[in-house]
Amino acid sequence: MQWTKKIINAIKTSATNRPKLGRVITPRAQDSFRDYPSAGLTPSKLAAILREADDGSLTTAMQLFEEMEEKDAHLYSVANTRRLALTGLDWQVVSAADVRKGVDQSLANEAANHAREVLTRLESLDDTLQHLALALGRNVAVSEIVWGMINGQMQPIDLAPVDFSRLAFDELDHLRILTQDHPDDGIEPPPNKFIVHTPHSVSGHPQRGGLLRVTALAYLAKNLSLKDWLIFAEIFGMPIRVARYEPNASPEEKRELLTMLESLGSNAAGIFSRAVELQIVEANRGTAGPPYERLLEFLNREMSKAWLGQTLTTDVTGQRGSLAASQVQDEVRKDILADDLRKEGRTIRRDLLAPITRLRFGDRAPVPFFCRRPRRPTDARELAEILDVAVNQLGVSVPQDWARDVLGIPAGSEHEPALGGLKR
């Protein structure tokens, strides 16, 4: 009876914030189009694209950011490493009673169980979390919550990632979403309808904190340097073919000689008269090479620093370091991961778990927390030491099947000989 009254009160108090059923952002054909702004990218063109994003139009910048990861293997690697460190962990819903004191424990646990059931039922949740992780580079990612009726209750039935070309900002830096009816100025995201993740936007303009914007200049420098390097390799990396003709040679003979030299370059074979002196000059290999490779390695390290906070775990070419230094730098990665986890959990709790809880239990219900389970150690020795401390020193009850599974020790059959071990 008490729970029935709470549910009735929840329906009354949340009626004004009830989201619209179904989808608001319907797919459109132009969502798959792209203008390839990276073609012929120059410093002035890059500055114009970023300035356009500052003015609220994000389409060109988002297309450029997508191309940057497609065309730069190192950038794709470090960006994917940063995102997979986050999305590769299992998620869980934690009751507010386990995090904060002074809340109604029974109501908090009931809200957590309900939210956990809803999220488990959403097959698109993992895809949505991966889409939201793209905000680490773009600093904004949006997913629509598709609401429906299940057993007479309004619950999320699907999550639909919103294409980045549908996003814009107004003159006050407020997010707008472009729709079929409002293709130019867009609409303001309705309450309890969208998950909006802006991990780097603590203050200031929401487009000035993404890591792809930070590394855009390094990407441009790499792109220009690689083009120059390829041109250099084409000109100076191949032998030069030189043919000398007699002073009395006719224009027709000169053109024929030039044609034969061109054929020699592609076919590595040619027929020349005895009167023609042919010389093949090899590229100079004794001098120091051009600085392109060193410049590209420097730019790669700058990208690694921006995305991972260190370089020793991504590139050790020509660098000095020790195991202790790499372990310290790996701790920097753990600090960054902890920050990404905290910001993701805050967004999911605010934009998804809060409406799920309040539409079911009312505005005063404790909202559960979304977090990731820490990754278990993969070293068997480290796991064994943890189990030894937990069981023998702290007296923690550990399921035997779980311990066998994490240690990779199979359970033997009843008549199979087994090692008994030491008895204490």
Beta strands, then each sheet from edge to edge (+ up, - down):
strand 1: 91-94
strand 2: 141-150
strand 3: 153-161
strand 4: 167-169
strand 5: 175-177
strand 6: 194-197
strand 7: 240-244
strand 8: 277-281
strand 9: 369-372
sheet 1: 1+ 9-
sheet 2: 3+ 2- 6+
sheet 3: 4+ 5-
sheet 4: 7+ 8-
end
